[in-house]
Amino acid sequence: MTREYVYPAFGRFWHWTQAFLILFLAVTGFEIHGSLRFFGYEQAVRFHNGAAWSFLVLIAFAVFWHFTTDEWRQYVPTWKNVRAQAEYYLFGIFQDAPHPTRKTKLKKLNPLQRIVYASLKLFVLPLVWVSGLLYMFYRYPQKYEVLALDVTTLEPIALAHTAGAFALLVFLVAHLYLTTTGHTVTSNLKAMVTGWEEVEEEPAPGSGPTHAAAAPDAR
């Protein structure tokens, strides 16, 4: 194993701030739906809307950072080693099998993570943002009147927003579980705090297994 600086400072700040905002939005969202009683309905709505705007600002900075540092390339999906990665999560991880992919600063995500993260960023998060903004601005006051968007009912918007929110929560639970699957239970967590992670060294050229003797001739 060798130590490598995998997660830069802004990436870690963005990760932890995003995690906090998603959890806070979940708590206030459940209270708005009547599933929890914590802040009170009106306060929960104000907190939910404030956290939503903060999330959008964070995402704007994150998008700028991803494209100026080429970090967006981390999320480009690939089908290479997808089957091996799936078999590792289903069976190999419980048999102490070696990880099928090697993590580096330039390749932080394995093939399955790339597919999931790309789907999250291209479909789930935009669904939550768009439905949330439609819900927020369905009716909005002007100087002399209250205007409304050309939407006949809020029900499909609310259902889409709730579906996206539950998809985020499912991802969060799976993410928390996979955090514990490093070479130690806390190694991935420590890496996201310090930026440094212990990764497997790149095999030296020609270091693969060799045969001591040639196979006997078939006669």
Secondary structure, DSSP 8 states (H G I E B T S, - for coil): -EEEE-S-HHHHHHHHHHHHHHHHHHHHHHHHTTS--SS-HHHHHHHHHHHHHHHHHHHHHHHHHHHHTTGGGGG----TTHHHHHHHHHTGGGGT---SS---SS--S-HHHHHHHHHIIIIIHHHHHHHHHHHHTSEEE-SSSEEE-S-S-SHHHHHHHHHHHHHHHHHHHHHHHHHTTSSSTTHHHHHHHHSEEEE-----TT-S---SS------
